[in-house]
Amino acid sequence: MPLIDDREFPAALAAVAEVEFEYDDGDGVDLYPFDEFVSAEETTDWLRAWTGNQELNGAAFRVFGKDGTGGQVALWLVRPDAALIEQPVVFLGSEGETGVIARCLSDYLWLLADGFGPFEVVEYPTRDPHPQEGLTAIAERHAQGPRRSAHEVIAAAAKEFPHFQKTIDDLCR
């Protein structure tokens, strides 16, 4: 089954892109959201540089943000025939940190609402939540499921995609 090549930016991500994130002494969210997906060409260039594998292309990723060090947050198009909002959200850090941080875009919104950005999920998954009122409102408006705590989202993503690190390691040269 082919992957759906959808590049329409989801409304939920557009709403998140309008938020100014603060990262105060590690209690905030280290995130710089984009207002559109990074182009296929730029994604390919970045992925090749990040993995050292010149045979790759970026077709399986839709990059939509970064952290302060340049780590990338993206939708990972791993579910054949599924819409973009149903694809998992991943983080590929500037120093090699990786992780599936949410099973879908709705779960990602609940992470943000609890004060967890991509970097925080990968590096500090057990930290205490820091609820974000504005992001909670975005999640309530756009999420397609009931509210989930950040810790529930993180556990569900780890359970569904336990081999993501190996998948990425196998791409690296």
C-alpha positions in Angstrom: 0.0 0.0 0.0 1.4 3.4 -0.9 1.8 6.2 1.6 -0.4 9.2 1.0 1.7 12.1 -0.2 -0.3 14.9 1.5 1.5 18.2 2.1 -1.5 20.2 3.2 -0.6 21.7 6.6 -3.1 20.6 9.3 -5.1 23.4 11.0 -4.0 22.2 14.4 -0.3 22.7 13.4 -1.2 26.2 12.0 -2.8 27.1 15.4 0.3 25.8 17.3 2.6 27.9 14.9 0.9 31.0 16.2 2.0 30.3 19.8 5.1 31.9 21.2 6.9 29.2 23.3 9.0 30.1 26.3 11.7 27.9 27.7 12.4 29.2 31.2 15.0 27.2 33.2 13.7 23.9 31.7 10.1 24.4 32.8 8.8 25.5 29.4 8.6 24.0 25.9 11.7 24.2 23.7 9.9 24.5 20.4 10.0 26.7 17.3 7.0 25.6 15.2 6.8 26.3 11.5 3.7 27.6 9.7 4.2 25.1 6.9 6.0 21.9 6.3 9.7 22.0 5.3 10.0 21.3 1.6 10.7 17.8 0.4 14.1 18.9 -0.9 15.1 20.5 2.3 13.9 17.5 4.3 15.9 15.2 2.1 19.0 17.3 2.5 18.6 17.4 6.2 17.9 13.7 6.6 20.9 12.8 4.5 23.2 15.0 6.5 21.7 13.8 9.8 22.1 10.1 8.9 25.2 10.3 6.7 23.2 8.2 4.2 23.1 9.8 0.8 20.7 7.2 -0.5 17.8 8.4 1.6 15.0 10.8 0.7 12.7 12.7 3.0 9.5 11.3 1.7 8.6 9.6 5.0 8.8 12.8 7.0 6.9 16.0 7.2 9.0 18.4 9.3 7.0 21.1 11.0 9.2 22.4 13.8 12.5 22.4 15.6 14.0 22.9 19.1 16.6 25.4 20.1 19.5 23.2 19.1 18.1 22.4 15.6 16.5 19.0 16.4 13.6 18.4 14.1 10.0 17.4 14.9 8.1 15.7 12.1 5.2 13.5 11.2 6.5 10.1 10.3 4.5 8.6 7.4 4.7 5.0 8.5 1.0 4.1 8.4 0.0 3.3 4.8 -3.2 5.0 3.6 -3.6 7.0 6.8 -4.1 10.7 6.9 -1.3 13.0 8.1 -3.1 13.7 11.4 -3.1 9.9 12.1 0.7 9.5 11.6 3.0 9.4 14.6 5.0 12.5 15.6 8.8 12.0 16.0 11.8 13.9 17.2 15.2 13.7 15.7 17.6 15.7 17.8 20.7 17.6 16.9 22.9 15.3 19.0 21.3 12.0 17.8 18.4 11.9 20.3 15.4 10.2 18.7 11.9 9.1 19.7 8.3 8.6 18.7 6.8 11.2 20.9 3.1 10.8 20.1 1.0 8.2 18.2 -0.8 10.9 16.2 -1.3 14.6 16.0 -4.1 14.7 18.6 -1.8 13.1 21.1 0.9 15.6 20.2 -1.5 18.4 21.0 -2.1 16.9 24.5 1.6 16.7 25.1 2.0 20.4 24.3 -1.0 21.2 26.6 0.8 19.5 29.4 4.0 21.5 28.8 6.0 18.8 27.0 7.7 19.6 23.7 9.5 17.1 21.5 12.9 17.5 23.2 11.3 17.3 26.7 9.5 14.0 25.8 12.8 12.4 24.6 15.1 13.7 27.3 12.8 14.2 30.3 9.7 11.9 29.9 9.0 11.6 33.6 9.1 15.2 34.5 6.1 16.9 36.0 3.5 18.4 33.7 3.5 22.2 33.3 0.0 22.9 31.9 -0.2 25.5 29.2 -3.6 27.2 29.0 -3.4 28.4 25.4 -2.2 25.1 24.2 -4.9 23.3 26.1 -7.4 25.4 24.3 -5.8 24.4 20.9 -5.9 20.7 21.9 -9.6 21.0 23.0 -10.5 22.6 19.7 -8.4 20.3 17.4 -7.8 16.9 19.1 -10.0 14.1 17.8 -10.1 12.2 21.0 -10.4 12.7 24.8 -7.8 14.5 26.8 -4.8 12.4 27.7 -2.0 13.2 30.1 1.5 13.6 28.7 2.6 10.5 30.5 -0.2 8.5 28.9 0.7 9.8 25.5 4.4 9.0 26.0 3.7 5.5 27.2 1.3 4.8 24.3 3.9 6.0 21.7 6.7 3.9 23.3 4.4 0.8 23.4 3.3 1.1 19.7 6.7 2.0 18.3 9.3 0.3 20.5 11.8 -0.2 17.6 12.0 3.3 16.3 15.5 3.8 17.5 16.7 0.7 15.7 14.8 1.8 12.6 16.7 5.1 12.6 20.0 3.5 13.6 19.7 1.2 10.5 19.4 4.3 8.3 22.6 5.8 9.6 26.0 5.3 8.0 
